[in-house]
Amino acid sequence: MADTTFLEWPFLEEKHRTLAAKLEAWAQINLPVDHSDVDRACRELVSLLGLAGWLDYTSVNPDTGDAIDVRSLCIIRETLARHDGLADFAFAMQGLGTGALSLFGTLEQQTLLKGTRSGMLVSAFALTEPETGSDAARLATSAEDCGDCYVLNGEKTWISNGGIADYYTVFARTGNIAGAKGISAFMVMADTPGLEVVERLEAVAPHPLAHLRFNHVKVPKSALIGEEGQGFKIAMSVLDVFRASVGAAALGFARRALEESLSRVTSRKIFDAPMADLQMVQGHIADMALEIDAAALLVYRAAWKKDSGAVRITREAAMAKLYATEAGQRVIDQAVQLHGGDGVRRGTIVESLYREIRALRIYEGASDVQKVVIARSVIAN
């Protein structure tokens, strides 16, 4: 059983403790799902999460306007990741894909959120391009103003839910302004003519990923989210909300790795005694527990600050994402080591965790980029 003492920390409220208990009970019954067909599994998970009401936490409430509670996001991602990495992925992408609508969409645009919150629609966030990974301000996809519509041309890659999404938030360059100030955000339905899935991409931890091409894709003027030139601000604001939750997912993976390791070292004998009796093993367990608590403090601090009314938590979210994902990698690596040969055997839990954690150090801002963000913030102050 995972350590839940963090739920008593002052960063969290009674509603968060209630949420954690209810989700834990649900996850024990419903997760993991069959991963043999990843596309089908993701659609199934979105449907299950929607029917259970968990996807309500991924966006503003289109009826009441209630804001996203980032601490709830983090608790949900941590819990889902501990039970099933693909469930965490499915939940997170529903939030990331609709984040722009939640934060900047009109009331009319936000009606789409009813579909994503119910699990009827799958969403995606299309920012990354073949030549612009971490440097999003250099994106080349264009959106030409043609009077009564915009026409999009360009390519996006490593798009999560690419190929199964019903809706994409697409970032493209409008006008002739270079850099971040020339980027705008658009709602694009997946069945829009000219939107092509060029290639499905395979990663070490199977998720729906794709390379997309926009070939004279026409969208109405009402597809513009916010105003022209606000796209980069919108993208960074969305990442500001969801970046801390990436750290929460890493926490979930790390906690599961520690659980599996404790079971291993207390049940397996070496030199006629449980592995747990060896001081070297105890040292590994201590390091893992320390990494997890330190990461959790940073994650829930960032989430608490956002929920407390901070306009931006760029520094705190970057710290949380950087430390939790790097610590998660170290914890899981130690878990693999403690499992010996079983740790690298295909299909074991710690082996799957080893594959799951790696991408978290890259997506939504690679670790090296987070260091730049943190350093600039420190120097500016």
Stockholm file with secondary structure:
# STOCKHOLM 1.0

chainA/1-381         MADTTFLEWPFLEEKHRTLAAKLEAWAQINLPVDHSDVDRACRELVSLLGLAGWLDYTSVNPDTGDAIDVRSLCIIRETLARHDGLADFAFAMQGLGTGALSLFGTLEQQTLLKGTRSGMLVSAFALTEPETGSDAARLATSAEDCGDCYVLNGEKTWISNGGIADYYTVFARTGNIAGAKGISAFMVMADTPGLEVVERLEAVAPHPLAHLRFNHVKVPKSALIGEEGQGFKIAMSVLDVFRASVGAAALGFARRALEESLSRVTSRKIFDAPMADLQMVQGHIADMALEIDAAALLVYRAAWKKDSGAVRITREAAMAKLYATEAGQRVIDQAVQLHGGDGVRRGTIVESLYREIRALRIYEGASDVQKVVIARSVIAN
#=GR chainA/1-381 SS CCCCGGGGSTTCCHHHHHHHHHHHHHHHHHCSCCCSSHHHHHHHHHHHHHHTTGGGGGSCCTTTCCCCCHHHHHHHHHHHHHHCHHHHHHHHHHHHHHHHHHHHCCTTGGGGHHHHHHTSSCEEEECCBTTBSSCGGGCCCEEEECSSEEEEEEEEEEEETTTTCSEEEEEEECTTCCSGGGEEEEEEETTSTTEEEEEECCCSSCCCEEEEEEEEEEEEGGGEESSTTCHHHHHHHHHHHHHHHHHHHHHHHHHHHHHHHHHHHHHCEETTEEGGGSHHHHHHHHHHHHHHHHHHHHHHHHHHHHHTTCSCCHHHHHHHHHHHHHHHHHHHHHHHHHHGGGGGSTTSHHHHHHHHHHHHTTTTSCHHHHHHHHHHHHHHC
#=GC SS_cons         CCCCGGGGSTTCCHHHHHHHHHHHHHHHHHCSCCCSSHHHHHHHHHHHHHHTTGGGGGSCCTTTCCCCCHHHHHHHHHHHHHHCHHHHHHHHHHHHHHHHHHHHCCTTGGGGHHHHHHTSSCEEEECCBTTBSSCGGGCCCEEEECSSEEEEEEEEEEEETTTTCSEEEEEEECTTCCSGGGEEEEEEETTSTTEEEEEECCCSSCCCEEEEEEEEEEEEGGGEESSTTCHHHHHHHHHHHHHHHHHHHHHHHHHHHHHHHHHHHHHCEETTEEGGGSHHHHHHHHHHHHHHHHHHHHHHHHHHHHHTTCSCCHHHHHHHHHHHHHHHHHHHHHHHHHHGGGGGSTTSHHHHHHHHHHHHTTTTSCHHHHHHHHHHHHHHC
//
